Amino acid sequence: VVAGMKFETKVFVAATSSEAKPTFSGTGSMKLVDGGYAAVFSVPASARVIPAGARKGKQEYSVVARVPRADGSFQELRLRKTFEVVKPEIVITSAAVQILYAECGNDLNIDVPALGELYDPRVTADNAQVLQSKQSKKKFRVVPRAGSKTCRLFVQTNTAGQLVDLGYVDYKVVPPPR
């Protein structure tokens, strides 16, 4: 699953009695299906599980199904699984490649093509102010602070009201030309 997208899994319990309706809980958001005898879990894939320098990592999720027994007690069925998260490519275009000018408005176009229309960016930076364009959600003006030597841009996307980390890009900051 590409970081920023949702991993979905369907969980069900096979029981011999139609009275033994399970209850489900677990990671992510849940929707009951099949008359409440199954649940679909949606888990946002996070780039935080990808080790530094790697292209992919494993994200864990868990599900608990509580099934009623004939004596009134419950049996808990626990499930711990993982899925693979792939780092999306962050494509940044600007007039100056891999450098930003200190105390200047550096206009950048920041896109994550793998997310398509689901891409709803939130960009922050250390050592800089970031302003998002009102005309395009992919255009940003980055203004590095005076004296900064480097600037790290952090890219996130808003997926179903939750911020999901996509990664970061490092820039060298230089004084503007005369």
Summary of the structure (lengths in Angstrom):
residues: 178
radius of gyration: 22.3
end to end distance: 46.7
largest distance: 83.1
contacts: 514
relative contact order: 0.20
helix: 7%
strand: 57%
